[in-house]
Amino acid sequence: LLPVGPLIGMGSEPAAWHPEQTLADELLADPLAWLEAEQAALLSAIRQASTPDPAAVGAGATGSLAETAWRLAGAVTGFYWLHGCRDDYRRACDLALIATRLSGDRRGEAWMLTALAWVAIDQLRLEDAGALAEEARLIHREVRDGRGEAYALLKLAHTHEFCGHLDEAVSERSEEHTSELQSHHDL
């Protein structure tokens, strides 16, 4: 319901938990107020999911918790962005990125790199932004996440724009696209 939506589209994957309708109606009546009240708890939940106690969870649960961490960080993107909470957002994405790498969740890793590229652009850390966006693009491609790859390319284009390298951004993407079209044509 926020004007800046979640970073990660949930697609057709069903949510693991649904609140009772009365609670959902209450939260959706004023989601911003709920997010403001729960901001610290959201960051804490991301931290807990990112750094589980190995003794407290089973062997397979760390991957599930890592996914919870990156999906939650992605879901609250709009709130953090609208409220200018870039440091909290960066902290949430950093935590989730560590968890995805430890669990081997390449899709989650790519989305958190994309999110961190967005923050780096906003903070004018353009060299970092370009490196993060390119790494994210390659991983999105590896896991065949076209939406993620497009989003990482958008962040790469923003980086080029802020650096004043518009011609390079256009030619780089055009050459890659032309090469892809040629390889499809050759098949």
C-alpha positions as CSV (number, residue, x, y, z in Angstrom):
1,L,0.0,0.0,0.0
2,L,3.0,2.3,0.2
3,P,4.0,4.4,-2.8
4,V,7.4,2.7,-2.9
5,G,6.7,-1.0,-3.0
6,P,8.8,-4.0,-1.8
7,L,12.1,-4.6,-3.5
8,I,11.3,-8.3,-4.2
9,G,8.1,-9.3,-5.9
10,M,6.7,-12.3,-4.1
11,G,5.4,-13.8,-7.4
12,S,3.2,-16.8,-7.0
13,E,4.9,-18.2,-4.0
14,P,2.4,-18.5,-1.1
15,A,3.1,-16.9,2.2
16,A,3.9,-19.3,5.0
17,W,1.7,-17.5,7.4
18,H,-1.5,-15.4,7.1
19,P,-2.9,-13.2,9.9
20,E,-6.5,-13.5,10.9
21,Q,-8.7,-11.2,8.8
22,T,-9.5,-8.8,11.6
23,L,-5.8,-8.3,12.3
24,A,-5.0,-7.9,8.6
25,D,-7.8,-5.3,8.3
26,E,-6.5,-3.4,11.3
27,L,-2.9,-3.4,10.0
28,L,-3.9,-2.4,6.5
29,A,-6.1,0.4,7.8
30,D,-2.9,2.3,8.7
31,P,0.2,0.3,7.6
32,L,2.6,3.2,8.0
33,A,1.7,3.6,11.7
34,W,2.2,-0.1,12.3
35,L,5.6,0.0,10.5
36,E,6.7,3.1,12.5
37,A,5.7,1.4,15.7
38,E,7.5,-1.9,14.8
39,Q,10.6,-0.5,13.0
40,A,13.0,-1.6,15.7
41,A,11.3,-5.0,15.9
42,L,11.6,-5.5,12.2
43,L,15.3,-4.9,12.2
44,S,15.6,-7.2,15.2
45,A,13.7,-9.9,13.4
46,I,16.0,-9.6,10.3
47,R,19.0,-9.8,12.7
48,Q,17.7,-12.9,14.4
49,A,16.9,-14.6,11.1
50,S,20.3,-13.7,9.8
51,T,22.3,-15.0,12.8
52,P,20.5,-18.0,14.1
53,D,21.9,-20.0,17.0
54,P,23.1,-23.3,15.4
55,A,22.3,-25.2,18.6
56,A,18.7,-23.9,18.5
57,V,17.9,-24.7,14.8
58,G,18.2,-27.9,12.8
59,A,20.6,-28.2,9.9
60,G,18.1,-27.3,7.2
61,A,16.6,-24.4,9.1
62,T,19.4,-21.9,8.5
63,G,18.6,-21.7,4.8
64,S,14.9,-21.1,5.6
65,L,15.9,-18.4,8.1
66,A,18.2,-16.8,5.6
67,E,15.3,-16.6,3.1
68,T,13.1,-15.1,5.8
69,A,15.8,-12.5,6.5
70,W,16.2,-11.4,2.8
71,R,12.5,-11.5,2.0
72,L,11.7,-9.4,5.1
73,A,14.5,-6.9,4.2
74,G,13.1,-6.7,0.7
75,A,9.5,-6.4,1.9
76,V,10.2,-3.3,4.1
77,T,12.1,-1.5,1.4
78,G,9.3,1.0,0.8
79,F,9.0,1.9,4.4
80,Y,12.8,2.4,4.9
81,W,13.0,4.5,1.7
82,L,10.0,6.7,2.5
83,H,11.3,7.4,6.0
84,G,14.9,8.0,4.9
85,C,16.2,5.2,7.2
86,R,19.0,4.3,4.8
87,D,21.4,3.3,7.6
88,D,18.8,0.8,9.1
89,Y,18.0,-0.4,5.6
90,R,21.7,-0.9,4.8
91,R,22.2,-2.7,8.1
92,A,19.2,-5.0,7.4
93,C,20.4,-5.9,3.9
94,D,24.0,-6.4,5.1
95,L,22.8,-8.9,7.7
96,A,20.6,-10.7,5.2
97,L,23.4,-10.8,2.7
98,I,25.7,-12.5,5.2
99,A,23.0,-15.1,5.9
100,T,22.3,-15.8,2.2
101,R,26.0,-16.3,1.6
102,L,26.4,-18.7,4.6
103,S,23.3,-20.7,3.5
104,G,24.2,-20.7,-0.2
105,D,21.0,-18.9,-1.2
106,R,22.2,-17.3,-4.5
107,R,18.8,-15.7,-5.3
108,G,18.6,-14.0,-2.0
109,E,22.3,-13.0,-2.3
110,A,21.6,-11.3,-5.6
111,W,18.6,-9.4,-4.3
112,M,20.5,-8.1,-1.3
113,L,23.4,-7.0,-3.5
114,T,20.8,-5.2,-5.6
115,A,19.4,-3.5,-2.6
116,L,22.8,-2.5,-1.3
117,A,23.6,-1.1,-4.8
118,W,20.5,1.1,-4.4
119,V,21.6,2.4,-1.0
120,A,25.2,3.0,-2.4
121,I,23.7,5.1,-5.2
122,D,21.6,7.1,-2.8
123,Q,24.8,7.7,-0.6
124,L,26.8,8.6,-3.8
125,R,29.2,5.7,-3.2
126,L,29.1,5.2,-6.9
127,E,32.1,2.9,-7.3
128,D,30.6,0.6,-4.7
129,A,27.2,0.9,-6.3
130,G,28.5,-0.2,-9.7
131,A,30.4,-3.2,-8.3
132,L,27.4,-4.3,-6.2
133,A,25.0,-3.9,-9.2
134,E,27.3,-5.8,-11.5
135,E,27.8,-8.7,-9.1
136,A,24.0,-8.8,-8.5
137,R,23.3,-8.8,-12.3
138,L,25.6,-11.8,-12.8
139,I,24.1,-13.8,-10.0
140,H,20.5,-13.0,-11.1
141,R,21.5,-14.3,-14.5
142,E,23.0,-17.4,-13.0
143,V,19.8,-18.2,-11.1
144,R,17.7,-17.2,-14.1
145,D,15.9,-14.4,-12.3
146,G,15.0,-12.1,-15.2
147,R,13.2,-9.6,-13.1
148,G,16.2,-9.4,-10.7
149,E,18.7,-9.0,-13.6
150,A,16.6,-6.2,-15.0
151,Y,16.5,-4.5,-11.7
152,A,20.3,-4.9,-11.2
153,L,20.8,-3.4,-14.7
154,L,18.6,-0.5,-13.7
155,K,20.8,0.2,-10.7
156,L,23.9,-0.1,-13.0
157,A,22.3,2.4,-15.3
158,H,21.6,4.8,-12.4
159,T,25.3,4.5,-11.4
160,H,26.4,5.4,-14.9
161,E,23.9,8.3,-14.9
162,F,25.2,9.7,-11.7
163,C,28.8,9.3,-12.9
164,G,27.9,11.1,-16.2
165,H,28.7,8.1,-18.3
166,L,25.4,7.9,-20.2
167,D,26.9,6.8,-23.5
168,E,28.8,4.0,-21.9
169,A,25.7,2.7,-20.1
170,V,23.7,2.7,-23.3
171,S,26.4,1.1,-25.5
172,E,27.3,-1.6,-22.9
173,R,23.7,-2.7,-22.6
174,S,23.1,-2.5,-26.4
175,E,26.1,-4.6,-27.2
176,E,25.1,-7.2,-24.7
177,H,21.5,-7.2,-26.0
178,T,22.7,-7.5,-29.6
179,S,25.0,-10.4,-28.7
180,E,22.1,-12.2,-26.9
181,L,19.8,-11.7,-29.9
182,Q,22.4,-13.1,-32.2
183,S,23.0,-16.2,-30.1
184,H,19.2,-16.8,-30.0
185,H,19.1,-16.4,-33.8
186,D,21.9,-18.9,-34.3
187,L,20.0,-21.5,-32.4
